Amino acid sequence: MAGRVELRVPDLGDFSDVEVIEVLVAPGDTVAVEDPLVTLETDKASMDVPASDAGTIVSVAVKIGDRLNSGDVVAVAEAADASPVADADGSEDTVSTRVMSDDEIRAATGAGGSPPTTADHRAALVVVGAGPGGYTAAFRAADLGLDVILIERYPTLGGVCLNVGCIPSKALLHAAKVIDDARAMAEHGVDFGQPSIDAEKLRDWKNQVVGRLTGGLSQLVKQRKVRVLTATAQFAGPNLLVLDNGETVAFDHCIIAAGSEPAMLPGLPDDPRIIDSTGALELHPLPRRLLVVGGGIIGLEMACVYAALGTDVSVVELTDGLMPGTDPDLIRPFLKVVKQRYEAIMTGTRVTGMRATTPGIEVSFEGDDAPSVGVYDRVLVAIGRRANGDKLAAEKAGVRVDERGVIAVDKQMRTNVPHIFAIGDLAGGPMLAHKATHEAKVAAEVAAGEKSYFDARTIPSVAYTDPEIAWVGLTELEAKAEGIAYEKAQFPWGASGRSLALGRDEGFTKILFDPGTGRVLGGAMVGPMAGDLIAELGLAVEMGADAADISLTIHPHPTLSETVAFAAEAYEGTLTDLYMPKKAKRSA
């Protein structure tokens, strides 16, 4: 029904009294839903205030220089005729988008199969899981014109990565780095003293970081008119899902993005002092002694956090080295640093049992250099993650899932059932958010009828430890195992002016080249900001760059990025920062 509506400022989160720097509408203007009305600016960013309703502007209530808060009226509009459509949160927005008919949806998407007509909900595309892969797939599909439902079992979007994984752990790792850097400066004449740790306040800050990102996703969901259902879903057929609240969802296409969960050792006591990576992020209470079971990336990242916060940390790893599968030369500089910070690092050691006692968790070990028993205030089990592909009754849709919960897909992310896709952790390959988001766009585009393929030559990996370790493309371990010929050039960060100025000279950059063409096959680095620097080598692999492409690209000085160029120069024999003449012949 037409009528006058007030167009107000949406929720601004932590911001208040935000200044208007531009007014974008005037009386008589026609606006659609989400059209910008005014631009606001804080000390950190600028943002547009979108129209919540379509219509014709009758009056504008603000001017440049005014300061606004959440809920303030920006303008009054004569609303256009439209039909109410339920939003993701159950409220009704007035939109003029026409809902496509069943025949139009199938014609537009090429869907196979006929969705039931009696379901409680239906959409052209349903995405199960709202992590980085899931929400990316939903948003890309919505941008391409599909009607999308996003199903998420938790009340906030973002999945493991945003809520209890990548983002909160990196916030805590930043805090740990600040502490470690401050301590290191004492040797250079700047002593800040012993830090005072307020674990509860630190946890609250970490949660605020998470809240800003998940809140942003909620806004994006509304802007794209993606319907969100908070529930756990299982397949009831090739075109039907049943939710744990009893409702059903029919679809033409489905993208499974249900992720993974921490793997746990069998037979552990039921005790709150034994935690997984999610529990480790809570920080409360900070233990005096912590045992990290598993020397992979997740365990070592949390070990860095707790050690910086004053906990005595021990790490136990079943294999003979930390970060199994990583080139050993990358681990050596890392060990040089952390051996000074950790109580113990036990490799080649098996945990044979745990027992809950009043003093702590009593852990028994089996290994040449390990104690027979140790008692710890907290035990973090970080032995990897397991795909959730077998948690969805996918067999009822005809989708094949292996014993590890992994669903096989083709280059278009299709399962063996062509209109059902799988992406992210449960689609095999490395369990990385940046892999999932790229797969998500491919799946969404294929569901929308576009010709799209996942054709990445390489996927970078990063351990956000201190020092950071990053690699991309071919590794030396892979080359030797597969008999691939390569030549290597390496530049030590001890010869980098920027690295020395940071007081961190333990790292290095190495690049692997094809002996015949000089093209970059892969590369790695260890040291501060390695996770940011590795992108250049990833681009080099993707574009087929050779040593000259890198060395002749002028890198800014003094930066750590120069070490990439210096490694390429070392390969070519043009390096002047060290005396490393090119050898006549190189071999793997």
Disulfide bonds with the S-S distance in Angstrom:
none
